[in-house]
């Protein structure tokens, strides 16, 4: 039986794309004892509640992950925390670096402190492929956040609080996705692409939610879980969304990569490959946990969007965005 069944669960950033899908899935399939949506925006909470997310087990907490005291209040009696709150738009983080640090790094610290102090059993934090060899501030803050959560287990002491992360790529239909940008540009007859060589990992919201749920059940503390997901070429996506439009190449933006990496060559040395993904094990575990297995990945391997063995066809892309 899943550890989510009948549990008291808190989701930070619960009004976001992932949060809403996660809450929807829990309500349909896992009968949580209590389900708290924790976020800053009262309007989004109001719209979410009036949009059908109003089960007897649900609570809506206004709060910011920058506020540790509010987090402690919200986590009272909670078994599982899924941390999805973040400032995630690359350009916004570049322009507002101190704000990104306060939310993505300071917020991670507050989650850890509050979870330990209130006796939460499991905390799973969402990360991103941009945390691997980061070239922008958003990726850098998520790298630090990952390190805080994986090593945060050492702060639990004799308590059973455990912290792990999930790392995956671009989410179809999420806020900030390139899809609505292309759809809006389609009316003008011209699609802008920064570089026609660009590739990205692609995952649906449902796949992301299912993977997170599976990792909550499996986590022992300190792991970073990476799913096996397909890659796509950005030019192929543009062809599917706007097949008759001109493509204008504008050049790579500051903080942008040609290709993304979900598992680096250095991380692969202490990782385990499974049927559905990879488990990056902590290199130096200072807390009690079982080792998954010995690393089983060939030397020199990395999992990048341009060396992926699975690629989305035009028809598959059409299925994703229809």
C-alpha positions in Angstrom: 0.0 0.0 0.0 1.3 3.5 -0.9 2.5 5.6 2.0 0.2 8.3 0.7 -2.9 6.3 1.5 -4.6 7.9 4.4 -1.7 10.2 5.1 -1.6 13.9 6.0 0.1 15.7 3.1 1.3 19.2 2.5 2.1 20.6 -1.0 4.1 23.8 -1.2 3.4 25.7 -4.5 0.1 23.7 -4.5 -1.7 26.1 -6.9 0.9 25.6 -9.6 0.6 23.3 -12.6 2.2 20.3 -10.8 0.5 21.0 -7.5 -3.0 21.0 -9.0 -2.4 17.8 -10.9 -0.8 16.2 -7.8 -3.8 17.2 -5.7 -6.3 16.0 -8.3 -4.5 12.6 -8.4 -4.4 12.2 -4.6 -8.1 13.0 -4.2 -9.1 10.5 -6.9 -6.9 7.6 -5.8 -5.3 7.9 -2.4 -7.9 9.2 0.1 -5.6 11.4 2.1 -6.5 12.1 5.7 -5.6 15.7 5.3 -4.3 17.6 2.2 -2.9 21.1 2.6 -2.2 23.5 -0.3 0.4 25.9 0.8 1.1 29.0 -1.4 1.4 32.8 -1.5 -1.5 33.7 -3.9 -4.9 34.0 -2.3 -6.5 34.5 -5.8 -5.1 31.2 -7.1 -6.2 29.4 -4.0 -9.7 30.9 -4.4 -9.9 29.9 -8.0 -8.6 26.4 -7.3 -11.1 25.9 -4.5 -14.0 27.1 -6.6 -12.7 25.1 -9.5 -13.6 21.8 -7.8 -10.7 21.3 -5.4 -12.8 21.5 -2.3 -12.8 18.0 -0.6 -13.5 17.7 3.1 -9.9 16.7 3.7 -8.5 19.8 2.0 -7.1 23.0 3.6 -5.7 26.1 2.0 -2.8 27.9 3.8 -1.7 31.3 2.7 2.1 31.4 3.3 5.6 31.8 1.9 8.4 29.3 2.1 10.5 32.2 3.2 8.6 32.2 6.5 9.8 29.4 8.6 7.3 30.0 11.4 4.4 29.7 9.0 5.8 26.5 7.6 6.1 25.0 11.1 2.4 25.9 11.8 1.4 24.4 8.4 3.4 21.2 9.0 2.0 20.4 12.4 0.6 16.8 12.2 1.9 16.3 8.6 3.4 13.0 7.4 4.6 13.9 3.9 5.7 17.2 2.3 6.0 17.7 -1.5 8.0 20.8 -2.1 7.1 22.3 -5.5 7.3 26.0 -4.6 10.0 28.0 -6.5 10.8 31.0 -8.6 11.4 29.2 -11.9 11.4 31.6 -14.8 15.0 31.9 -15.9 14.8 35.6 -17.0 13.0 36.6 -13.9 15.6 34.9 -11.7 18.4 36.6 -13.6 16.8 40.1 -13.2 15.8 39.4 -9.5 18.7 37.3 -8.2 18.3 38.0 -4.5 14.6 37.1 -4.7 15.5 33.8 -6.4 18.0 33.0 -3.7 15.6 33.8 -0.9 12.9 31.6 -2.3 14.8 28.7 -3.9 17.6 28.4 -1.4 16.3 30.1 1.8 13.0 28.4 1.2 14.7 25.0 1.0 16.4 25.7 4.3 13.2 26.6 6.0 11.4 23.5 4.7 14.2 21.3 6.2 14.2 23.1 9.5 10.4 23.1 9.8 10.1 19.4 8.8 12.7 18.3 11.3 11.1 20.4 14.1 7.6 19.1 13.5 8.5 15.5 12.9 7.5 15.1 9.2 8.3 11.6 8.0 9.1 12.3 4.3 10.0 15.4 2.3 10.3 15.1 -1.5 11.5 18.2 -3.3 11.1 18.9 -7.0 14.2 19.9 -9.0 15.1 20.5 -12.6 17.5 19.5 -15.4 18.8 23.0 -15.2 20.4 22.2 -11.8 23.0 20.0 -13.7 26.1 22.1 -14.6 24.0 25.3 -14.3 24.6 28.2 -16.6 21.9 30.5 -15.1 20.9 31.6 -11.6 17.7 29.6 -11.6 19.7 26.4 -12.2 22.3 27.4 -9.6 19.7 27.9 -6.9 18.1 24.6 -7.7 21.5 22.9 -7.5 22.1 24.4 -4.0 18.5 23.4 -3.1 19.2 19.8 -4.2 22.4 19.7 -2.0 20.5 21.1 1.0 17.8 18.4 0.7 20.0 15.4 0.1 22.4 16.3 2.9 19.5 17.7 5.1 19.0 14.2 6.3 22.0 14.7 8.6 20.0 17.3 10.6 17.3 14.9 11.5 19.4 13.2 14.1 17.5 10.4 15.9 14.2 11.4 14.2 12.9 9.6 11.1 12.5 12.7 8.9 13.9 11.9 5.5 14.6 14.2 2.5 15.0 13.3 -1.2 14.6 15.0 -4.6 13.1 14.4 -8.0 14.8 15.9 -11.0 13.1 16.0 -14.5 12.9 18.2 -17.6 10.4 20.5 -19.3 6.7 19.8 -18.4 4.2 19.8 -21.2 1.6 22.5 -20.5 3.2 23.9 -17.4 3.4 27.7 -16.8 6.4 29.0 -18.6 6.2 26.3 -21.3 7.3 27.3 -24.8 4.0 25.9 -26.2 1.8 29.0 -25.4 4.6 31.2 -26.8 4.6 29.4 -30.1 0.8 29.4 -30.2 0.7 33.1 -29.7 3.3 33.8 -32.3 1.5 31.6 -34.8 -1.0 34.3 -35.5 1.8 36.6 -36.7 3.1 34.1 -39.2 6.6 34.0 -37.6 8.0 31.7 -34.9 11.1 32.7 -33.0 13.6 30.0 -32.2 16.9 30.8 -30.4 18.9 28.0 -32.1 17.7 25.3 -34.5 20.0 22.7 -32.9 18.2 23.0 -29.5 16.9 19.9 -27.8 14.9 19.4 -24.6 13.7 16.6 -22.3 9.8 16.4 -22.3 7.5 15.0 -19.7 3.7 15.2 -19.2 2.2 16.5 -16.0 0.6 13.1 -15.3 4.0 11.3 -15.8 5.6 13.8 -13.5 3.0 13.3 -10.8 3.1 9.5 -11.1 6.9 9.5 -10.8 6.8 11.7 -7.7 4.2 9.4 -6.0 6.4 6.4 -6.8 9.5 8.1 -5.4 7.7 9.0 -2.2 7.1 5.3 -1.6 10.6 4.3 -2.5 12.7 7.1 -1.0 15.1 6.2 1.9 16.7 9.7 2.2 19.4 11.5 0.2 18.5 10.2 -3.3 17.9 12.3 -6.4 15.4 10.4 -8.6 15.6 10.9 -12.4 13.0 9.5 -14.8 13.7 8.2 -18.2 11.8 10.5 -20.5 11.9 11.3 -24.2 13.7 14.2 -25.9 12.4 16.5 -28.6 13.8 19.0 -31.0 12.5 22.5 -30.5 12.2 23.0 -34.3 10.0 19.9 -34.5 7.7 21.3 -31.8 7.5 24.5 -33.9 6.7 22.6 -37.0 3.8 20.8 -35.2 2.3 23.9 -33.6 2.8 26.3 -36.6 3.6 24.2 -39.7 3.1 27.1 -42.1 5.0 29.7 -40.2 8.4 31.2 -40.9 11.1 30.3 -38.4 13.3 33.2 -37.2 16.6 32.3 -35.5 17.3 34.9 -32.8 20.4 33.4 -31.0 20.8 31.7 -27.7 19.6 33.9 -24.8 21.7 34.5 -21.7 21.6 31.5 -19.4 20.3 29.2 -22.0 21.8 25.8 -23.1 21.7 24.0 -26.4 21.0 20.7 -24.7 19.9 19.8 -21.1 21.4 17.1 -18.9 19.5 15.1 -16.3 22.4 12.9 -15.1 26.0 14.0 -15.4 29.0 11.8 -16.0 30.3 12.4 -12.5 26.9 11.7 -10.9 26.6 8.4 -12.9 29.5 7.0 -11.0 27.4 6.7 -7.9 24.0 6.1 -9.5 21.8 3.1 -10.1 19.9 2.6 -13.4 16.5 1.1 -13.1 13.8 0.2 -15.7 12.1 3.6 -15.4 15.0 5.9 -14.5 18.1 6.6 -12.5 18.7 6.9 -8.7 21.6 9.2 -7.7 22.8 7.9 -4.4 24.4 10.2 -1.8 28.2 9.9 -2.0 28.6 10.5 1.8 25.7 9.2 3.8 26.0 10.4 7.5 22.6 8.9 8.4 21.1 5.5 8.7 19.8 4.2 5.4 19.9 1.1 3.2 22.1 1.2 0.1 20.1 0.6 -3.1 22.8 -1.4 -4.9 26.2 -0.9 -6.3 26.4 1.6 -9.1 25.7 -0.2 -12.4 26.3 2.5 -15.0 29.1 2.3 -17.6 32.0 4.7 -17.1 31.6 7.9 -19.1 27.8 7.7 -19.4 25.7 10.9 -19.1 22.0 11.3 -19.7 21.5 14.4 -21.9 18.7 15.6 -24.2 20.9 15.2 -27.3 22.2 11.7 -26.6 18.9 10.2 -25.5 17.8 6.9 -27.1 14.1 8.0 -27.1 12.9 10.9 -29.3 9.4 12.2 -29.9 8.0 12.0 -33.4 5.8 14.7 -34.9 2.7 12.6 -34.3 3.7 12.1 -30.6 4.2 15.8 -30.2 0.8 16.4 -31.7 -0.7 14.0 -29.2 1.0 15.9 -26.3 -0.3 19.3 -27.2 -3.7 18.4 -28.5 
